[in-house]
Amino acid sequence: MSGVVTEVVTADAVTARVAELGAQISEDYAGQTPVVVGVLNAALVFMADLVRSLQVNHEAEFLAVSRFGEGGRVRIAMDTSVSLQGRHVLLVEDLVDTGLTLSFLRELFETRHVASLRTVTLIDKAPRRIVDVPLEYRGFEVGEEFLLGYGLDYGGRYRNLRSLWAVLDFAEFTADPEVLQRAIMSGDRVAS
């Protein structure tokens, strides 16, 4: 397959998988009221659809993290507005690759004495894993490609796409990020 970008997961496949995850999570949390904590910004779209698919009472919260310094240390940029102590927490990530951010967040929540902690991610980039982290629920397992759409962005753009697109030639894409918009407008699923 050649080209600059290609659609790798259709909107219908995303919708179906999110519904499956919602059903599984609902079954696992039956009789409980979990706090669903989304990691901003990219998890917002996934979390919105996921919580609509849940058939259990739940609360929704958000936090934001940022990386700083040479080692890319993680820090909390925005914390949850409620205490998580003694609560069942479902952490919602858009993408897990190296596992470093998720490892930091899981350790943080453990120090807050949560009753239980599970993680759901839309995208699992297992080949890039540096730190082994538990993922109780995953939408799609992919390779190392740069992805766009369904919350994932490039410079703040393309989060709104209902499907997932892989950038096949990053140099070409960064030279002309409009190639994806042209592909969408023309109905092409692979764009050169």
Secondary structure as UniProt FT lines:
FT   STRAND          5..9
FT   HELIX           11..28
FT   TURN            29..31
FT   STRAND          35..40
FT   TURN            41..42
FT   HELIX           43..53
FT   STRAND          59..68
FT   TURN            69..72
FT   STRAND          73..78
FT   TURN            85..86
FT   STRAND          88..96
FT   HELIX           100..111
FT   TURN            112..113
FT   STRAND          116..124
FT   HELIX           126..128
FT   STRAND          137..141
FT   STRAND          146..149
FT   TURN            150..151
FT   TURN            155..156
FT   TURN            159..160
FT   STRAND          164..167
FT   HELIX           170..175
FT   HELIX           178..186
FT   STRAND          190..191
//
